[in-house]
Amino acid sequence: MEKPKDQTAIMMNRLQEREREQMLIMSICSEIGQALTKEELNVVIGQLKEQFLFDDFILASSNENETEYSVFYQFFQKDKAVKKYLVNDGFFDVCLDSADAVVFDLKNLDDKKNPFPDFIKIANASGFKNGIGISLPYTKGNRNVLFMFFKSALTFSRESSRVIRGIATQLSITIRNIALTQKYESEITELKKFKQNSVQNEEDEISNETDSVGIVGDSVVMKQVSELIAQVASSQSTVLIYGETGTGKELVADAVHRLSTVSKNRIVKVNCASIPANLIESELFGHEKGAFTGATEQRIGKFEQANEGTIFLDEIGELPLELQGKLLRVLQEKQIERIGGKETIKVNARVIAATNRSLEKEVAEERFRNDLYYRLNVFPISLPALRERKDDIPVLGEFFLERHSLKIGKKIKGFSKKVLKSMIAYDWPGNVRELENMIERSILFAKEEVIKEMIFPEIYKPESDTTATDFYIKTLQEVEKEHILKVVKKCAGRISGPQGAAVLLGLPSTTLISRMQKLDIKKEHFLD
């Protein structure tokens, strides 16, 4: 009979073994998750080969609606041609239907009764005695099976099976990501070929694309903006566009006009902030000859010029209070009077306004008429700052890179990973306009085909006697998150081990990993 002390030691050993397994799983998942190409995946698989002692490694994949599958990845590239195999071949389907690892005794299988797929034949001819197939988790329409071939199945232990199960989900996700990357790269290559064969000048093509599309970005928030534009464009409703400087308010106004029923007529643009207060009334409504000193001839105002078209009033929040009432009358009655004139002129112009101010606050502080605000705010469209849609930064970067490379006459192919990470990490106070200017500047300074350096200005924060903590008290979670990030950065991203963050924080590595997940701490937060 074992003593309680011996049982405790056995339990401790098992716990330590499981903890080592979990750390191994996390380490492998981290490596697999960073693989963006088959070549990068090949390096990781080489490390797995040393760990699990297999002789060949194959990933087979099929869409859920297909009756055939193909070899997505093979460690020893014996045949680079993509071949299709029937799903119900006695190998792929058997693995899919099994919750456990399936062991195939290759020497005892009858190829005549059930013809082997080519990769099984190659494994058999290479002297491998056993094949082990494991079904990977289903990922968004893809069914994947992992095959490992051994000269002896005894090298595949229960611990190996648990580790493989632990990395299976990440492996499935990586397979899908690599496949999507290949698909997108193929599409980009085809698009470039199409552009090269086009008769029109490439710069004209890009300009035309910009004119027709107007808005670049596939993030959720920009898709919502596009949907709003599509909803309101065909109506005659007044549109009020909110957004910080440089977010693309004018592009949205252009898009609304292009999709409207008056798109064949002109869009007239007025920047209310750039016109002196004593001239803006004349600019908007026009004046008669002799109406005031210097009025040597009749002037047609912007509203008249936009008749049967669209007028875009940018920075409407800068409009002087005394002119707001006159603008309200034009919006309500659809008629104007030129300065010094006696005739009432009917105008029918679609009004789109934009502002980088909070008009609700301006109304509350009596700097903007509430009746005009409600008249303008019929259909509001709020544009996010670039820092709120960082997923769009790589897409915007490539777009501006191609546009300005052609304009400047340099062949710049892309950004280094370091620059791209820095672009995503930067807050872009000047938004899309600042991004475009930075890329143009980087192209001018670039000495190679890839932009490897981009100098980001320091974001100026005005000094104040009042500190931020006077207005905001951090929660315990925020304090904890900052402290963990600080320690993990100090440890260069290492979590476990003698020089890992877990040791410095006095926590088991599994506990620290769990806390990081709950606090939404990701790799990009602490790895450069």
Buried (B, 14 or more C-beta within 10 A) or exposed (E): EEEEEEEEEEEEEEEEEEBEBBBBBBBBBBBBBBBEEBEBBBEBBEEBBEEBBBBBBBBBBBEEEEEBBEBBBBBEEEEEEEEEBBBEBBBBBBBBEEEEBBEBEBEEBEEEEEBBBBBBEBBBEBEBBBBBBBBBBEBEEBBBBBBBBBBEBEBBEEBBBBBBBBBBBBBBBBBBBBBEEEEEEEEEEEEEEEEEEEEEEBEEBBBEEBEEEBBBBEBEBBEEBBEBBEEBBEBEBBBBBBBBEBBBBBBBBBBBBBBBEBBEBBBBBBBBBEBEEEEBBBBBBBBBEEBEEEBEEBBEBBBBBBBEBBBBBBBBBBBEEEBBEBBBBBBEEEBBBBBBBEEEBEBEBBBBBBBBBEBEEBBEEEBBBEEBBEBBBBBEBEBBBBBBBBEBBBBBBBBBBBBBBBEEEEEBEBBBEEBBBBBBEBEBBBBBBBBBBBBBEBBEEBEEEEBBEBEEEEEEEEEEEEEEEEEEEEEEEEEBBEEBBEBBBEBEBBBBEEEBBBBEBEBEBBEBBEBBEEBEBEEEBBEE
